[in-house]
């Protein structure tokens, strides 16, 4: 079993039907985030798993709104396989031996942008944002493999190859990745803060915004420490030659350095299964949110780097932090959808601010004093205006009865009496001579 097959089994399990329904269209939400190395690798595993026994035919369709190139490929029978490398996925369209017209396989290289993904759906129920479609002919029912991209930042390249400016994949080429970084520490990229260097795909192909935060947090490295300062120490780190291979692996897992975490942390996301980052299915996204330790987690601080991207961290930001940049801490807002505990305990639900049910528009009770109708408090110091309002809103149902015969009349009488007494008191004061 190859490394990619092992990851596929960890991600999807022995029976793919437990994780993916090929007839289920995936919903999109505003919470979606930019796919990183683990998501691209899981996408390739998804294509290989779901398309393993499918035969495709016909031409490849492109949506009218997409600005990406047409795919000049048409065959009576072909298969699709996928490979990932960092933040790219390559689909290979391979005609079967008896297919017409005879032609060589074609490679399409995809970059997902901010919202790209692959979905296998019924041929007559295409998702709204399916910008490239490959149709099956067997087995029935007919289906379509779609490249879905809501924001349309993703792209594909016909007869494409891996972009030459991208380094080795942090997931699939970990040793080459490490060597590429340590042998090029004189590059100007490493003059930058480590948080910015980690996004440079020339050296860290597959690392994105959430991964850089999680990697630096685990080692307590300030995000705006100079990258070369952080990495030069690793250049001289050598494993003990007396250790066996199993002990060397154990030592790496127990005490990994930054470059080892660039491989191990994305692997953890892959092993969560599903499609990684993005709430396409709430159970999968909940598992991902539970896995996060730093990125967008309550109590963590955040700053924008020079490229305007937010870095999450804890503690000191480091000596190269942007001047004048103010960090602020993440505070989790109350969930709009209550958890099970909220449904079981009504007292845990947030109270609504608004007028009481018994009060009509424009009726304000005195600040700090209870509503007389709600509490049965019949005393009042208000004048005739209060009397008129109470007449229009006096209790009429048995539940609001004051508990005395003809409660409405008694309330009105007492308010009238209080109003007349107040008026007499004001008039008597007005008649008093001024003090000498």
Phi, psi and omega per residue, in radians:
X1 nan 2.223 3.129
X2 -1.330 2.964 -3.121
X3 -1.085 -0.710 3.136
X4 -1.174 -0.625 3.091
X5 -1.151 -0.670 3.136
X6 -1.097 -0.797 3.130
X7 -1.103 -0.686 3.136
X8 -1.064 -0.731 3.118
X9 -1.162 -0.686 3.120
X10 -1.139 -0.631 -3.073
X11 -1.368 -0.708 -3.003
X12 -1.927 -0.273 -3.122
X13 1.398 2.965 -3.117
X14 -1.148 -0.469 3.130
X15 -2.058 1.901 -3.048
X16 -1.181 -0.366 -3.116
X17 -1.153 -0.317 3.116
X18 -1.273 -0.387 -3.075
X19 -1.975 -0.573 -3.061
X20 -2.269 2.277 2.992
X21 -1.739 1.951 -3.057
X22 -1.109 -0.268 3.137
X23 -1.717 0.094 -3.092
X24 -1.689 2.135 3.067
X25 -1.437 2.458 -3.026
X26 -1.584 2.265 3.133
X27 -1.346 2.724 3.096
X28 -2.062 2.634 3.122
X29 -2.389 2.924 3.133
X30 -1.238 -0.186 -3.108
X31 -1.435 -0.075 -3.063
X32 -1.017 2.559 3.136
X33 -2.152 2.907 -3.106
X34 -1.152 2.208 3.136
X35 -1.131 2.478 3.108
X36 -2.068 -2.966 -3.051
X37 -0.864 -0.836 3.138
X38 -1.061 -0.686 -3.132
X39 -1.166 -0.692 3.103
X40 -1.148 -0.677 3.122
X41 -1.192 -0.731 3.096
X42 -1.108 -0.578 3.093
X43 -1.130 -0.723 3.114
X44 -1.163 -0.682 3.077
X45 -1.099 -0.677 3.129
X46 -1.078 -0.822 -3.139
X47 -1.081 -0.817 -3.117
X48 -1.107 -0.651 -3.110
X49 -1.285 -0.808 -3.039
X50 -1.365 -0.461 -3.077
X51 -1.778 0.129 -3.042
X52 -0.991 -0.714 -3.075
X53 -1.896 0.249 -3.077
X54 -1.733 2.521 3.031
X55 -1.987 2.228 -3.122
X56 -1.789 2.765 -3.141
X57 -2.734 2.871 3.107
X58 1.533 -2.924 -3.131
X59 -1.615 2.807 3.086
X60 -1.514 2.216 -3.087
X61 -1.695 2.444 3.045
X62 -2.061 2.488 3.114
X63 -1.204 2.726 -3.108
X64 -1.227 -0.491 -3.040
X65 -1.492 -0.299 -3.110
X66 -1.263 2.413 3.103
X67 -1.640 0.050 3.093
X68 -1.308 2.845 -3.043
X69 -1.255 2.699 2.976
X70 -1.135 2.664 3.106
X71 -1.864 1.815 -3.068
X72 -1.391 1.195 -3.123
X73 -2.358 2.243 3.066
X74 -2.578 2.300 -3.082
X75 -2.619 2.654 3.120
X76 -1.364 -0.319 3.112
X77 -2.900 2.152 3.093
X78 -2.672 2.861 3.112
X79 -2.051 2.826 -3.133
X80 -2.180 2.279 3.009
X81 -2.244 2.837 -3.063
X82 -2.380 2.612 3.047
X83 -2.422 2.524 3.105
X84 -2.058 2.677 3.042
X85 -2.644 1.900 -3.102
X86 1.033 -2.131 -3.119
X87 -1.762 0.575 3.094
X88 -2.337 2.604 3.034
X89 -2.228 2.331 3.104
X90 -1.942 2.126 3.003
X91 -1.668 2.335 3.071
X92 -1.976 2.105 3.115
X93 -1.697 1.966 -3.015
X94 -2.020 1.878 3.108
X95 -1.087 2.512 3.065
X96 -1.291 2.790 -3.068
X97 -0.968 -0.643 -3.089
X98 -1.576 0.064 -3.040
X99 -1.225 2.622 3.089
X100 -2.139 2.481 -0.154
X101 -1.317 2.711 3.110
X102 -1.118 2.304 -3.128
X103 -2.795 2.867 -3.140
X104 -1.431 2.777 3.064
X105 -1.054 2.699 3.111
X106 -2.133 2.414 3.076
X107 -1.837 2.357 3.028
X108 -2.112 2.159 3.134
X109 -1.805 2.170 -3.084
X110 -1.894 2.463 2.923
X111 -2.153 2.248 -2.877
X112 -1.436 -0.190 -3.094
X113 1.088 -2.296 -3.092
X114 -1.756 -0.310 -3.013
X115 -2.550 0.298 -3.095
X116 -1.266 2.644 3.079
X117 -2.907 2.885 3.027
X118 -1.874 2.464 3.084
X119 -2.404 2.432 3.021
X120 -1.849 2.050 -2.992
X121 -2.354 2.911 3.018
X122 -1.032 2.496 -3.087
X123 -1.097 -0.430 -3.133
X124 -1.745 0.237 3.135
X125 -2.427 1.059 -3.099
X126 -1.238 2.487 3.041
X127 -1.107 2.767 -3.057
X128 -1.093 -0.639 -3.038
X129 -1.895 0.622 3.102
X130 -1.434 1.781 -3.004
X131 -1.635 -0.211 3.034
X132 -2.526 2.314 -3.022
X133 -2.300 2.356 3.061
X134 -2.103 2.179 -2.994
X135 -1.825 2.470 3.120
X136 -1.614 2.763 2.980
X137 -2.089 -0.343 3.084
X138 -2.725 2.634 -0.163
X139 -1.293 2.869 3.100
X140 -1.306 2.708 0.011
X141 -1.327 2.775 3.130
X142 -1.162 2.421 -3.127
X143 -2.306 3.052 3.136
X144 -2.406 2.277 2.971
X145 -1.561 2.146 -3.022
X146 -2.096 2.455 2.903
X147 -1.615 1.945 -3.047
X148 -1.842 2.269 -3.089
X149 -2.577 1.758 -3.051
X150 -1.132 -0.791 -3.042
X151 -1.545 -0.178 3.066
X152 1.101 0.546 3.020
X153 -1.605 -0.245 3.117
X154 -1.295 2.871 3.127
X155 -2.670 2.869 3.045
X156 -2.349 2.711 -3.106
X157 -2.170 2.142 -3.138
X158 -1.316 2.384 -3.043
X159 0.916 0.718 -3.019
X160 -1.458 2.825 3.044
X161 -2.275 2.937 3.076
X162 -1.046 2.408 3.132
X163 -1.041 2.249 -3.064
X164 -1.151 -0.415 -3.123
X165 -1.398 -0.052 -3.130
X166 -1.659 2.432 -3.135
X167 -1.389 -3.077 3.094
X168 -1.070 2.626 -3.091
X169 -1.228 2.314 -3.136
X170 -1.179 -0.428 -3.132
X171 -1.495 -0.908 -2.951
X172 -1.701 -0.229 -3.105
X173 -2.328 0.937 -2.979
X174 -1.093 -0.669 -3.128
X175 -1.213 -0.763 3.098
X176 -1.134 -0.655 3.107
X177 -1.050 -0.830 -3.122
X178 -1.093 -0.782 -3.120
X179 -1.103 -0.700 -3.135
X180 -1.091 -0.659 3.138
X181 -1.244 -0.912 -3.022
X182 -1.186 -0.454 3.131
X183 -1.487 -0.086 -3.082
X184 -2.216 0.544 -3.097
X185 -1.205 -0.214 3.062
X186 -1.389 -0.163 -3.138
X187 -1.096 2.564 -3.084
X188 -1.130 -0.310 3.083
X189 -0.985 -0.606 -3.051
X190 -1.498 0.084 2.923
X191 -1.390 -0.279 -3.087
X192 -1.398 2.920 2.979
X193 -1.043 2.619 -3.083
X194 -1.066 -0.571 -3.140
X195 -1.154 -0.559 3.114
X196 -1.416 -0.642 3.119
X197 -1.098 -0.592 -3.106
X198 -1.150 -0.301 3.122
X199 -1.630 -0.051 -3.140
X200 -1.374 1.922 -3.048
X201 -1.256 -0.172 3.049
X202 -1.146 -0.501 -3.124
X203 -2.088 -0.540 -3.051
X204 -2.117 1.103 -3.064
X205 -1.224 1.868 -3.127
X206 2.102 -0.270 3.135
X207 -1.510 2.341 3.103
X208 -2.282 -2.813 -2.953
X209 -1.144 -0.827 -3.099
X210 -1.267 -0.588 -3.130
X211 -1.192 -0.705 -3.127
X212 -1.105 -0.667 3.120
X213 -1.120 -0.779 -3.116
X214 -1.163 -0.680 -3.113
X215 -1.161 -0.849 -3.119
X216 -1.169 -0.616 -3.135
X217 -1.105 -0.710 -3.081
X218 -1.152 -0.520 3.136
X219 -1.727 0.030 -3.131
X220 0.976 0.691 3.110
X221 -1.603 2.176 3.080
X222 -1.029 2.323 -3.036
X223 -1.127 -0.456 -3.107
X224 -1.845 0.533 2.918
X225 -1.402 2.570 -3.128
X226 -1.089 2.317 -3.038
X227 -1.075 -0.738 -3.112
X228 -1.106 -0.658 3.112
X229 -1.062 -0.680 -3.118
X230 -1.257 -0.681 -2.956
X231 -1.602 -0.397 -3.098
X232 -1.078 -0.593 -3.137
X233 -1.112 -0.472 -3.115
X234 -1.327 -0.337 -3.096
X235 -1.147 -0.513 -3.079
X236 -1.774 0.056 -3.136
X237 -1.413 2.138 3.138
X238 -2.267 2.403 3.132
X239 -1.208 2.679 3.099
X240 -1.117 2.083 -3.098
X241 -1.143 -0.288 -3.122
X242 -1.409 -0.242 -3.124
X243 -1.326 2.507 3.029
X244 -1.287 2.925 -3.108
X245 -1.052 -0.741 -3.125
X246 -1.124 -0.638 3.128
X247 -1.260 -0.574 3.070
X248 -1.137 -0.746 3.104
X249 -1.096 -0.739 3.141
X250 -1.109 -0.701 3.135
X251 -1.120 -0.674 3.107
X252 -1.134 -0.701 -3.112
X253 -1.225 -0.612 -3.091
X254 -1.431 -0.525 -3.095
X255 -2.452 1.149 -3.066
X256 -1.315 2.617 3.010
X257 -1.614 -3.075 -3.029
X258 -1.089 -0.754 -3.108
X259 -1.210 -0.570 3.069
X260 -1.211 -0.636 3.088
X261 -1.191 -0.472 3.077
X262 -1.106 -0.343 3.039
X263 -1.692 -0.774 -3.011
X264 -1.243 -0.686 -3.102
X265 -1.166 -0.809 3.033
X266 -1.059 -0.586 3.095
X267 -1.100 -0.617 3.097
X268 -1.080 -0.688 3.124
X269 -1.153 -0.724 3.105
X270 -1.040 -0.736 -3.077
X271 -1.309 -0.195 2.984
X272 -1.169 -0.395 -3.140
X273 1.455 -2.953 3.136
X274 1.155 -2.457 -3.107
X275 -2.042 0.286 3.055
X276 1.295 -2.355 -3.015
X277 -1.305 2.150 3.112
X278 2.259 2.185 -3.023
X279 -1.391 0.920 3.102
X280 -1.118 -0.622 3.001
X281 -2.302 2.250 -2.966
X282 -1.067 -0.609 -3.128
X283 -1.142 -0.684 3.129
X284 -1.213 -0.737 -3.114
X285 -1.194 -0.595 3.080
X286 -1.101 -0.703 3.093
X287 -1.103 -0.685 3.126
X288 -1.160 -0.769 3.132
X289 -1.087 -0.639 3.094
X290 -1.187 -0.445 3.141
X291 -1.338 -0.552 -3.091
X292 -1.076 2.390 3.083
X293 -1.926 -0.454 -3.021
X294 -2.264 -0.860 -2.999
X295 -1.083 2.038 3.115
X296 1.007 0.552 -3.140
X297 -1.724 2.470 -3.125
X298 -1.029 2.376 3.139
X299 1.653 -0.255 3.114
X300 -1.467 2.653 3.075
X301 -1.634 2.847 3.107
X302 -2.609 2.615 3.100
X303 -2.468 2.765 3.021
X304 -1.648 2.346 3.066
X305 -1.390 -3.048 -3.064
X306 -1.150 -0.330 -3.132
X307 -1.685 0.109 3.088
X308 1.438 0.182 3.130
X309 -1.682 2.452 -3.049
X310 -1.442 2.263 3.052
X311 -1.942 2.274 3.119
X312 -1.720 2.466 -3.088
X313 -2.815 3.101 3.093
X314 -2.329 2.327 3.095
X315 1.592 -2.594 -3.082
X316 -1.224 2.286 3.138
X317 -1.254 -0.449 3.138
X318 1.974 2.885 -3.012
X319 -1.207 -0.376 -3.094
X320 -1.729 0.327 3.119
X321 -1.081 2.521 -3.122
X322 -0.995 2.358 3.122
X323 -1.211 2.337 -3.123
X324 1.424 -0.108 3.117
X325 -1.305 2.281 -3.140
X326 -1.853 2.167 3.083
X327 -1.502 2.625 3.069
X328 -2.397 2.751 -3.079
X329 -1.664 2.583 3.131
X330 -1.368 2.285 3.043
X331 -2.135 2.190 -3.098
X332 -1.355 2.229 3.066
X333 -1.404 2.807 3.100
X334 -1.114 2.460 -3.114
X335 -1.200 2.421 3.110
X336 -1.270 -0.506 3.083
X337 -1.889 2.017 -3.059
X338 -1.164 2.623 3.039
X339 -1.275 3.076 3.129
X340 -1.051 -0.668 -3.132
X341 -1.105 -0.611 3.102
X342 -1.155 -0.644 -3.139
X343 -1.242 -0.562 -3.131
X344 -1.331 -0.538 -3.088
X345 -2.066 1.743 -3.098
X346 -1.056 -0.437 -3.110
X347 -1.184 -0.346 -3.124
X348 -1.482 -0.117 3.110
X349 -1.297 2.474 3.135
X350 -1.136 2.466 -3.141
X351 -1.370 2.491 3.132
X352 -1.530 2.369 3.066
X353 -1.584 2.163 -3.132
X354 3.039 3.033 -3.114
X355 -1.183 2.642 3.096
X356 -1.197 2.706 -3.071
X357 -1.098 -0.609 -3.042
X358 -1.370 -0.174 -3.071
X359 -1.663 2.384 3.115
X360 -1.577 2.828 3.138
X361 -0.993 2.374 3.106
X362 1.570 -0.064 -3.120
X363 -1.733 2.026 3.131
X364 -2.047 2.249 3.036
X365 -1.447 2.793 -3.134
X366 -1.080 2.463 -3.120
X367 -1.119 2.232 3.098
X368 1.488 -0.072 3.124
X369 -2.002 2.548 -3.107
X370 -1.246 2.715 3.064
X371 -1.163 2.166 -3.072
X372 -1.065 -0.555 -3.137
X373 -1.292 -0.625 -3.095
X374 -1.286 -0.598 -3.039
X375 -1.796 -0.107 -3.123
X376 1.344 0.294 -3.136
X377 -1.510 1.907 -3.011
X378 -1.602 -0.126 3.140
X379 -1.364 2.465 3.133
X380 -2.666 2.606 3.093
X381 -1.930 0.189 -3.103
X382 -1.440 2.787 -3.109
X383 -1.608 -2.707 -3.052
X384 -1.020 -0.529 3.131
X385 -1.090 -0.700 3.100
X386 -1.103 -0.660 -3.137
X387 -1.068 -0.810 -3.103
X388 -1.124 -0.674 -3.140
X389 -1.172 -0.718 -3.125
X390 -1.166 -0.577 3.104
X391 -1.085 -0.652 -3.085
X392 -1.415 -0.309 -3.091
X393 -2.216 0.427 3.136
X394 -1.159 2.619 -3.094
X395 -1.112 2.395 3.141
X396 -2.071 -0.369 -3.102
X397 -1.621 2.732 3.116
X398 -1.020 -0.531 -3.106
X399 -1.159 -0.496 -3.104
X400 -1.753 0.149 -3.122
X401 -1.136 2.536 -3.107
X402 -1.375 -0.109 3.090
X403 1.513 0.219 3.106
X404 -2.258 2.733 3.121
X405 -1.049 2.331 3.108
X406 0.874 1.002 -3.061
X407 -1.050 -0.618 -3.134
X408 -1.080 -0.809 -3.101
X409 -1.140 -0.697 3.140
X410 -1.105 -0.723 3.134
X411 -1.093 -0.801 -3.128
X412 -1.103 -0.749 -3.126
X413 -1.065 -0.783 -3.113
X414 -1.162 -0.642 3.113
X415 -1.173 -0.695 3.107
X416 -1.098 -0.778 -3.140
X417 -1.059 -0.791 -3.140
X418 -1.113 -0.655 3.136
X419 -1.156 -0.731 3.134
X420 -1.161 -0.697 3.125
X421 -1.096 -0.698 3.122
X422 -1.141 -0.701 -3.135
X423 -1.136 -0.740 3.125
X424 -1.095 -0.666 -3.119
X425 -1.138 -0.714 3.115
X426 -1.152 -0.739 -3.118
X427 -1.155 -0.694 -3.130
X428 -1.139 -0.625 3.092
X429 -1.157 -0.632 -3.131
X430 -1.165 -0.518 -3.103
X431 -1.441 -0.220 -3.098
X432 -1.203 2.432 3.100
X433 -1.186 2.652 3.141
X434 -1.150 2.572 -3.118
X435 -1.152 2.477 -3.126
X436 -1.413 nan nan
